[in-house]
Amino acid sequence: MNKAKKLFALLLVAVFALAMSIPAFAAHNSTGSITIDGTTPGKTYDIYRIFDLTYDDSTPSKVAYTYNSDWVNFFVGGDGAGFISATNPGALNEVIYQRTKNYINITDANVYEVAQKALAYCSTKNPVDSKVGATGSTTITFSNLPLGYYLVFPQGASIKVDNPAGTPAWNSICSLTSTNPSATVKVKATYPTIEKTVDSAASVTKDVGDVATFEITGEVPDTTGYSQYTYKISDTMTEGLTFNKDVVVKFGSNTITDGRAASFTVDHGSLIYSVDGKGFTLSYDMTHYQAYVGQKISVTYTAKVNSKAVNTLTQNDAHLDYSNDPSNTNQTERAPDPDPVQVYTNKIDVLAHEQGNEAIVLHDAEFVLLNSDGKFYKYDPATDDVDWVDNEADASHYRTDSDGKTAFPGIADGTYTLRETAAPDGYNLVPDDITGIVAAHEDTANGPVGKTTLVKVPHTTGRLLPATGGVGTTIFFISGSVLLAAAVIVMITRKRSAVEA
């Protein structure tokens, strides 16, 4: 009986040992996952399996690679043929195709070049899977992937040619094996963007008639994998800016397009000025400009500030649309819009009224305006220009209307002085200049806007002075009137006495 118990116990231990050994045999994995770190919300990330992988169930570290059917033409006679070697200079993996042995010569030194050439081939193939970066997250995970060698590609990302070997900025290659089924890829993808300034700033204050210089900047993208790559900038401005149609484009220090001439050409693209004169559309096929990859794109042009800019939101908006899919040259996406740049200008309103009673407004009060440099305001309506002149005689003299108002529009932020040059009839001239008048914009949710500063000018008036000898004359008038009245009374009395007699 004891022997039977001992035998049973030994059998039970053996069963448990066998049961516990089963997970050890099954510890290898038949699928894997790729986590992409550094993703951008809203951007699409594709993965491609370049090599398939098989492994020995009993010894999972023993693997064999074969070409993925979609990528045979890349490695056999294609752009990837240089990464397949007929000899083995070191510990390279074999790859057998049509009973011919070769070796996969992909190393840390050339993996970036492999990724670049593979991108060009991607345009002809569908990815294994695609995912879009989620808001509030910088990672994406692809699960249940067959084991193999994968390429990770962010759609529309720009390649940085100055990256060290083995660290591509926009895509990466990784391997999923039975013993290492999970991989994390750090993607430092860059996407085409533009910035915009006016006179090298985000906003400026101007006099009407001043010229503002605008600049849009970007970077020439690498177009590897694209047969055609659209790079299109659209620019529009509000009515307060009169566009001078003088676009100049530079890649680095090289002038590519000069739109200042009466006639000009754009190689491999187009520059179209809008019919209403409010902007332009500039487009290039960047596959023709790869000699400038990574260099600064500079688009400059000018516009004159006109009277429609006074006290209104006057800004300039730009957009960039660029290709983002090598397999579809007609597909583009819009880069995040840069903040619009603003130009603002102000106005000074003048109200002439009687001192002590603003309800009595005065017309025909005449004024001139001086700036902080002591120069006089002059506006030319024919050219819509504000100028500042040295002499008062050359300045614009503005008279108040029937509402007692006049104005000096189209002036930049600053401190000004108001001077009256002629008073309304019946009122005294204001002898002293009104100094320290500050014209300043206001900041709104949409940006800075010029505003109106009201200056009230009270006028005094006097009473009529007596004329020369005025009192004596009055006495004579009164005395004469009394004498005349007395004479009339005497005559009437005599007539009555004669009648009675």
C-alpha positions as CSV (number, residue, x, y, z in Angstrom):
1,M,0.0,0.0,0.0
2,N,2.8,2.4,0.9
3,K,4.6,1.4,-2.4
4,A,1.4,2.3,-4.3
5,K,1.1,5.7,-2.6
6,K,4.8,6.4,-3.4
7,L,4.3,5.4,-7.0
8,F,1.2,7.6,-7.3
9,A,3.0,10.5,-5.8
10,L,5.9,10.1,-8.2
11,L,3.5,10.0,-11.1
12,L,1.7,13.1,-9.8
13,V,5.0,15.0,-9.6
14,A,5.9,13.9,-13.2
15,V,2.5,15.2,-14.4
16,F,3.0,18.5,-12.8
17,A,6.5,18.8,-14.1
18,L,5.3,18.0,-17.6
19,A,2.5,20.5,-17.3
20,M,4.9,23.2,-16.1
21,S,7.2,22.5,-19.0
22,I,4.6,23.1,-21.6
23,P,4.8,26.9,-21.4
24,A,8.5,26.7,-21.6
25,F,8.2,25.0,-25.0
26,A,5.6,27.6,-26.1
27,A,7.4,30.6,-24.8
28,H,8.2,31.8,-28.3
29,N,5.7,34.0,-30.1
30,S,4.2,33.7,-33.6
31,T,3.2,37.4,-33.8
32,G,4.6,40.6,-32.6
33,S,3.9,44.3,-32.2
34,I,5.5,47.7,-33.2
35,T,5.1,50.8,-31.1
36,I,5.8,54.1,-32.7
37,D,7.0,56.7,-30.3
38,G,7.0,60.4,-31.1
39,T,3.8,60.5,-33.3
40,T,2.0,63.6,-34.2
41,P,-1.8,63.8,-33.8
42,G,-3.7,63.7,-37.1
43,K,-0.8,62.3,-39.0
44,T,-0.9,58.8,-40.7
45,Y,1.7,56.2,-40.1
46,D,2.2,53.2,-42.4
47,I,4.1,50.0,-41.9
48,Y,5.4,47.7,-44.6
49,R,6.8,44.1,-44.2
50,I,9.9,43.8,-46.3
51,F,11.1,40.3,-45.2
52,D,9.1,37.4,-43.9
53,L,10.5,35.3,-41.1
54,T,10.2,31.7,-40.1
55,Y,11.7,30.1,-37.0
56,D,12.4,26.7,-35.5
57,D,9.7,25.8,-32.9
58,S,12.2,24.0,-30.7
59,T,14.9,26.7,-31.0
60,P,13.2,30.0,-31.7
61,S,16.5,31.8,-32.0
62,K,17.0,29.9,-35.3
63,V,15.4,32.0,-38.0
64,A,15.2,32.3,-41.8
65,Y,14.3,35.3,-43.8
66,T,12.6,35.3,-47.2
67,Y,11.6,38.2,-49.4
68,N,8.0,39.4,-48.8
69,S,6.2,38.8,-52.1
70,D,5.4,42.5,-52.5
71,W,9.2,43.4,-52.2
72,V,10.8,40.8,-54.4
73,N,11.2,43.3,-57.2
74,F,12.8,45.8,-54.9
75,F,15.6,43.5,-53.9
76,V,15.9,41.5,-57.1
77,G,16.9,43.9,-59.9
78,G,15.4,46.9,-58.1
79,D,16.7,49.8,-56.1
80,G,17.3,47.5,-53.1
81,A,19.6,45.1,-55.1
82,G,22.6,46.8,-53.6
83,F,21.6,45.6,-50.2
84,I,21.7,41.9,-51.3
85,S,25.2,40.4,-51.5
86,A,26.3,37.3,-53.4
87,T,29.1,36.8,-50.8
88,N,29.1,36.9,-47.0
89,P,31.8,39.3,-45.7
90,G,30.6,38.7,-42.1
91,A,27.7,37.3,-40.1
92,L,24.9,38.2,-42.6
93,N,21.6,36.4,-42.9
94,E,21.0,34.2,-45.9
95,V,18.1,34.8,-48.2
96,I,17.1,32.2,-50.8
97,Y,15.2,33.1,-53.9
98,Q,14.6,30.7,-56.8
99,R,17.1,28.3,-55.3
100,T,19.8,31.0,-55.3
101,K,21.6,31.9,-52.1
102,N,22.3,35.5,-51.3
103,Y,22.9,37.5,-48.1
104,I,21.0,40.4,-46.6
105,N,23.6,43.2,-46.3
106,I,21.6,45.6,-44.2
107,T,23.7,47.1,-41.3
108,D,23.7,50.0,-38.9
109,A,25.9,51.9,-41.4
110,N,23.4,51.7,-44.3
111,V,20.0,51.3,-42.7
112,Y,19.1,54.9,-43.4
113,E,19.9,54.5,-47.1
114,V,17.8,51.4,-47.1
115,A,14.9,53.3,-45.6
116,Q,15.3,56.1,-48.3
117,K,15.2,53.7,-51.2
118,A,12.4,51.6,-49.7
119,L,10.3,54.8,-49.4
120,A,10.5,55.2,-53.2
121,Y,9.3,51.7,-53.6
122,C,6.5,52.2,-51.0
123,S,4.6,54.3,-53.5
124,T,3.8,51.2,-55.6
125,K,2.7,49.0,-52.7
126,N,0.0,49.0,-50.0
127,P,1.1,49.1,-46.4
128,V,0.4,46.1,-44.0
129,D,-1.4,48.5,-41.8
130,S,-2.0,52.3,-41.2
131,K,-2.9,54.2,-38.1
132,V,-3.6,57.9,-37.4
133,G,-2.0,59.7,-34.4
134,A,-4.5,60.3,-31.7
135,T,-5.0,63.6,-29.9
136,G,-3.3,63.7,-26.6
137,S,-1.0,60.8,-27.4
138,T,2.5,60.5,-28.9
139,T,2.4,56.7,-29.5
140,I,0.8,54.3,-31.8
141,T,0.9,50.5,-31.5
142,F,0.4,47.9,-34.2
143,S,-0.4,44.5,-32.8
144,N,-0.7,40.9,-34.0
145,L,1.8,41.4,-36.7
146,P,3.4,38.4,-38.5
147,L,7.1,38.2,-37.6
148,G,9.5,39.8,-40.1
149,Y,11.5,42.9,-41.0
150,Y,9.4,46.1,-41.1
151,L,9.6,49.6,-42.5
152,V,7.8,52.4,-40.6
153,F,6.8,55.4,-42.7
154,P,4.9,58.6,-41.6
155,Q,2.9,59.8,-44.6
156,G,4.0,63.2,-45.8
157,A,7.0,63.5,-43.6
158,S,10.1,65.3,-44.8
159,I,13.5,63.6,-44.9
160,K,16.4,65.2,-43.2
161,V,19.6,64.5,-45.2
162,D,21.9,65.6,-42.4
163,N,20.9,62.8,-40.0
164,P,23.7,60.4,-39.0
165,A,23.7,57.0,-40.6
166,G,21.2,54.6,-39.0
167,T,19.0,57.3,-37.6
168,P,16.5,58.4,-40.2
169,A,14.3,61.2,-39.0
170,W,11.1,60.2,-40.8
171,N,11.1,56.4,-40.9
172,S,12.8,53.4,-39.3
173,I,13.4,49.8,-39.9
174,C,12.9,47.2,-37.2
175,S,12.8,43.4,-36.9
176,L,10.2,41.3,-35.1
177,T,11.4,37.8,-34.1
178,S,10.0,35.0,-32.0
179,T,12.4,35.9,-29.2
180,N,12.1,39.6,-29.6
181,P,8.5,40.1,-30.8
182,S,8.1,43.7,-29.8
183,A,9.9,46.7,-31.1
184,T,9.7,50.4,-30.4
185,V,10.5,52.9,-33.1
186,K,11.3,56.5,-32.2
187,V,10.1,58.7,-35.1
188,K,11.4,62.2,-35.4
189,A,9.2,63.1,-38.3
190,T,9.3,66.6,-39.7
191,Y,6.5,68.0,-41.9
192,P,6.5,71.0,-44.2
193,T,5.5,74.2,-42.5
194,I,5.7,77.9,-43.2
195,E,6.2,81.0,-41.0
196,K,5.3,84.6,-41.8
197,T,6.4,88.0,-40.8
198,V,5.8,91.6,-41.7
199,D,8.9,93.9,-41.5
200,S,10.5,91.0,-39.6
201,A,7.8,91.1,-36.9
202,A,4.4,89.6,-36.1
203,S,2.6,93.0,-36.5
204,V,3.5,96.6,-37.2
205,T,2.0,100.0,-37.0
206,K,2.1,102.2,-40.1
207,D,1.0,105.5,-41.6
208,V,-1.3,105.3,-44.6
209,G,0.9,105.2,-47.6
210,D,3.8,103.3,-45.9
211,V,5.0,100.1,-47.5
212,A,5.1,96.9,-45.5
213,T,7.5,94.0,-46.5
214,F,6.1,90.5,-46.0
215,E,8.2,87.3,-45.9
216,I,7.0,83.6,-45.9
217,T,9.6,81.1,-45.0
218,G,9.8,77.3,-45.3
219,E,12.3,74.6,-46.2
220,V,12.9,72.7,-49.4
221,P,11.6,69.1,-48.7
222,D,13.2,65.8,-49.8
223,T,10.9,64.2,-52.3
224,T,12.4,60.7,-52.4
225,G,9.7,58.3,-53.6
226,Y,7.6,60.9,-55.4
227,S,7.4,61.2,-59.1
228,Q,5.8,64.6,-58.6
229,Y,5.6,66.7,-55.4
230,T,3.3,69.7,-55.1
231,Y,4.4,72.6,-52.8
232,K,1.8,75.4,-53.0
233,I,1.7,78.6,-51.1
234,S,-1.5,80.7,-51.2
235,D,-1.6,84.2,-49.8
236,T,-4.4,86.7,-49.4
237,M,-4.7,90.1,-47.8
238,T,-7.5,92.4,-46.7
239,E,-8.6,95.6,-48.4
240,G,-6.4,97.7,-46.2
241,L,-3.3,96.5,-48.1
242,T,-2.6,97.3,-51.7
243,F,-0.5,94.5,-53.1
244,N,2.5,95.5,-55.2
245,K,2.7,92.2,-57.1
246,D,6.5,91.9,-56.6
247,V,7.0,88.3,-55.3
248,V,10.6,87.1,-55.2
249,V,11.4,83.5,-54.3
250,K,14.7,82.3,-53.1
251,F,15.9,78.7,-52.2
252,G,18.9,79.4,-50.0
253,S,20.7,82.3,-51.6
254,N,19.5,81.4,-55.1
255,T,16.7,83.5,-56.7
256,I,14.3,81.0,-58.2
257,T,11.5,83.3,-59.3
258,D,11.4,87.1,-59.7
259,G,7.8,88.3,-60.1
260,R,8.7,92.0,-60.1
261,A,9.3,92.1,-63.9
262,A,6.5,92.9,-66.3
263,S,6.8,89.3,-67.6
264,F,8.4,86.4,-65.7
265,T,8.5,82.6,-65.9
266,V,8.4,80.0,-63.2
267,D,10.3,76.8,-63.9
268,H,8.5,73.6,-62.9
269,G,5.6,75.6,-61.4
270,S,3.5,78.7,-61.5
271,L,3.0,82.1,-59.9
272,I,-0.5,83.6,-60.4
273,Y,-1.5,87.0,-59.1
274,S,-5.2,87.2,-58.1
275,V,-7.4,89.2,-60.4
276,D,-8.6,91.4,-57.6
277,G,-5.0,92.2,-56.6
278,K,-5.5,90.7,-53.1
279,G,-2.9,88.0,-53.2
280,F,-1.2,85.2,-55.2
281,T,-0.8,81.4,-55.6
282,L,2.7,80.1,-55.9
283,S,3.3,76.4,-56.7
284,Y,6.4,74.3,-57.5
285,D,7.0,70.6,-58.3
286,M,9.8,70.1,-55.8
287,T,11.1,67.0,-57.4
288,H,13.0,69.4,-59.7
289,Y,14.7,71.2,-56.9
290,Q,16.4,68.4,-54.9
291,A,19.7,70.2,-55.2
292,Y,18.4,72.6,-52.5
293,V,17.0,70.0,-50.1
294,G,17.0,71.4,-46.5
295,Q,17.7,75.0,-47.6
296,K,15.5,77.9,-46.6
297,I,12.6,78.9,-48.9
298,S,12.1,82.7,-48.7
299,V,9.1,84.3,-50.4
300,T,9.1,88.1,-50.1
301,Y,6.7,90.8,-51.4
302,T,5.4,94.2,-50.4
303,A,2.1,96.0,-50.0
304,K,1.1,99.6,-49.4
305,V,-1.1,100.5,-46.4
306,N,-4.1,102.3,-47.7
307,S,-6.9,104.3,-46.0
308,K,-9.1,101.2,-45.7
309,A,-6.7,100.0,-43.1
310,V,-7.8,102.7,-40.6
311,N,-9.3,101.3,-37.5
312,T,-10.0,97.9,-39.1
313,L,-8.3,94.5,-38.7
314,T,-5.8,94.5,-41.6
315,Q,-4.0,91.2,-41.9
316,N,-2.3,88.8,-44.3
317,D,-3.0,85.1,-44.4
318,A,-0.9,82.3,-45.9
319,H,-1.5,78.6,-46.5
320,L,0.8,75.7,-47.5
321,D,-0.5,72.6,-49.3
322,Y,2.0,69.8,-50.0
323,S,2.0,66.3,-51.4
324,N,1.8,63.5,-48.7
325,D,1.4,60.3,-50.6
326,P,4.0,59.0,-53.1
327,S,1.4,56.7,-54.7
328,N,-1.1,59.5,-55.4
329,T,0.5,62.7,-56.7
330,N,-2.8,64.5,-56.7
331,Q,-3.2,64.1,-52.9
332,T,-2.1,66.9,-50.7
333,E,-2.6,68.0,-47.2
334,R,-2.6,71.5,-45.6
335,A,0.1,72.4,-43.1
336,P,-0.9,74.2,-39.9
337,D,-1.5,77.8,-40.9
338,P,1.0,80.3,-39.5
339,D,-0.4,83.1,-37.4
340,P,-1.6,85.9,-39.6
341,V,0.4,89.0,-39.6
342,Q,-1.2,92.4,-38.9
343,V,-0.7,96.0,-40.0
344,Y,-2.6,98.6,-38.1
345,T,-3.1,102.4,-38.4
346,N,-5.0,104.9,-36.2
347,K,-7.0,108.1,-36.4
348,I,-7.4,111.3,-34.4
349,D,-10.8,112.8,-34.3
350,V,-11.3,116.5,-33.4
351,L,-14.4,118.0,-31.9
352,A,-14.7,121.8,-31.6
353,H,-17.3,123.2,-29.2
354,E,-18.1,126.1,-27.0
355,Q,-16.4,126.2,-23.7
356,G,-18.7,124.9,-21.0
357,N,-21.2,123.4,-23.4
358,E,-20.2,120.5,-25.7
359,A,-23.7,120.6,-27.2
360,I,-22.8,123.8,-29.0
361,V,-20.5,122.5,-31.7
362,L,-18.5,124.9,-33.9
363,H,-17.9,124.6,-37.6
364,D,-15.0,126.1,-39.6
365,A,-12.4,125.7,-36.8
366,E,-9.2,124.9,-38.7
367,F,-6.4,122.6,-37.4
368,V,-3.0,121.1,-38.3
369,L,-1.4,118.0,-36.7
370,L,2.3,117.6,-35.8
371,N,4.2,114.4,-34.9
372,S,6.8,113.9,-32.2
373,D,9.5,115.1,-34.7
374,G,7.7,118.5,-35.1
375,K,6.7,117.7,-38.7
376,F,3.3,118.5,-40.1
377,Y,0.7,116.0,-41.3
378,K,-0.1,116.1,-45.0
379,Y,-2.5,113.7,-46.8
380,D,-2.7,113.4,-50.6
381,P,-6.1,111.8,-51.5
382,A,-4.9,111.3,-55.1
383,T,-2.2,108.9,-54.0
384,D,-3.7,107.9,-50.7
385,D,-0.5,108.8,-48.9
386,V,0.2,110.4,-45.5
387,D,3.4,112.4,-45.5
388,W,5.1,114.6,-42.9
389,V,6.4,117.9,-44.0
390,D,8.6,120.6,-42.5
391,N,6.4,123.7,-43.1
392,E,3.0,124.5,-41.8
393,A,2.1,126.1,-45.1
394,D,2.5,122.8,-46.8
395,A,0.5,120.8,-44.3
396,S,-3.1,119.6,-44.6
397,H,-5.4,122.2,-42.9
398,Y,-8.7,120.6,-41.9
399,R,-11.8,122.5,-40.9
400,T,-14.6,121.2,-38.7
401,D,-17.9,120.4,-40.4
402,S,-21.4,121.3,-39.3
403,D,-21.1,118.7,-36.5
404,G,-18.0,120.4,-35.2
405,K,-15.8,117.5,-36.4
406,T,-12.7,116.8,-38.4
407,A,-10.1,114.1,-38.4
408,F,-6.5,113.1,-39.1
409,P,-6.7,109.4,-40.3
410,G,-4.0,106.9,-41.1
411,I,-1.3,107.5,-38.5
412,A,1.0,105.1,-36.7
413,D,1.1,104.6,-33.0
414,G,2.7,107.7,-31.4
415,T,2.4,111.0,-29.6
416,Y,1.0,114.0,-31.5
417,T,0.3,117.7,-31.1
418,L,-2.8,119.6,-32.4
419,R,-2.7,123.2,-33.4
420,E,-5.6,125.5,-34.3
421,T,-4.8,127.8,-37.2
422,A,-8.2,129.5,-37.6
423,A,-11.1,130.0,-35.2
424,P,-14.8,129.9,-35.9
425,D,-16.5,133.3,-36.4
426,G,-17.4,134.8,-33.1
427,Y,-14.9,132.6,-31.1
428,N,-11.4,133.1,-30.0
429,L,-8.5,131.2,-31.5
430,V,-7.1,128.6,-29.1
431,P,-3.6,130.1,-28.5
432,D,-1.8,127.0,-27.1
433,D,-1.0,123.8,-28.9
434,I,-2.7,120.7,-27.5
435,T,0.2,118.4,-26.8
436,G,0.7,114.8,-25.6
437,I,-2.1,113.3,-27.7
438,V,-1.4,109.6,-27.8
439,A,-2.6,107.5,-30.7
440,A,-2.4,103.8,-29.9
441,H,-3.9,100.6,-31.2
442,E,-5.9,98.1,-29.2
443,D,-5.3,94.4,-28.9
444,T,-8.3,92.2,-29.7
445,A,-8.8,88.5,-29.8
446,N,-8.0,88.5,-33.5
447,G,-5.0,90.8,-33.3
448,P,-4.1,94.5,-32.9
449,V,-6.5,97.0,-34.5
450,G,-6.0,100.7,-34.9
451,K,-8.4,102.9,-33.0
452,T,-9.7,106.5,-32.8
453,T,-8.5,109.0,-30.3
454,L,-11.0,111.8,-29.7
455,V,-9.7,115.3,-28.9
456,K,-12.2,117.9,-27.6
457,V,-11.3,121.5,-28.2
458,P,-13.3,124.1,-26.2
459,H,-13.6,127.7,-27.5
460,T,-14.3,130.9,-25.7
461,T,-16.4,133.8,-26.9
462,G,-16.8,137.4,-25.5
463,R,-19.4,140.2,-25.3
464,L,-19.7,143.2,-27.6
465,L,-17.5,146.1,-26.5
466,P,-19.0,149.6,-26.4
467,A,-18.4,151.8,-29.5
468,T,-16.2,155.1,-29.1
469,G,-18.3,157.9,-27.1
470,G,-21.0,155.4,-26.7
471,V,-22.4,156.8,-23.5
472,G,-22.6,160.5,-24.7
473,T,-24.4,159.5,-27.8
474,T,-27.0,157.6,-25.8
475,I,-27.6,160.7,-23.6
476,F,-28.1,162.8,-26.7
477,F,-30.6,160.3,-28.0
478,I,-32.5,160.2,-24.7
479,S,-32.5,164.1,-24.4
480,G,-33.6,164.6,-28.0
481,S,-36.5,162.2,-27.4
482,V,-37.6,164.1,-24.3
483,L,-37.4,167.5,-26.0
484,L,-39.3,166.2,-29.0
485,A,-42.0,164.9,-26.7
486,A,-42.2,168.2,-24.9
487,A,-42.6,170.1,-28.1
488,V,-45.4,167.9,-29.3
489,I,-47.2,168.5,-26.0
490,V,-46.8,172.3,-26.3
491,M,-48.2,172.3,-29.8
492,I,-51.2,170.2,-28.8
493,T,-51.9,172.5,-25.9
494,R,-51.7,175.7,-28.0
495,K,-54.1,174.3,-30.6
496,R,-56.6,173.5,-27.9
497,S,-56.3,177.0,-26.4
498,A,-56.9,178.6,-29.8
499,V,-59.9,176.6,-30.5
500,E,-61.5,177.4,-27.2
501,A,-60.8,181.1,-27.6
